[in-house]
């Protein structure tokens, strides 16, 4: 869920990949871990994507102002 902090407890680094977009207006996607944030911008009617490496034991959080978002953890 957006705004929820997730913890990588797999015992190894993971990659979190996110795709997001907006139907009506421009939007910003933000995903961060360990104090580092990755930003992506989406124009109306398009999608943007971002990915980060989350070290074992680190947390990540996804926040955005968009209409849809999907993400997955590559373990």
Secondary structure, DSSP 8 states (H G I E B T S, - for coil): -TT-EEE--SSS-EEEEEEEE-SSS-EEEEEEETTEEEEEEE-TT-EEEEEEEE-TT-EEEEEE-SSEEEEEEE-
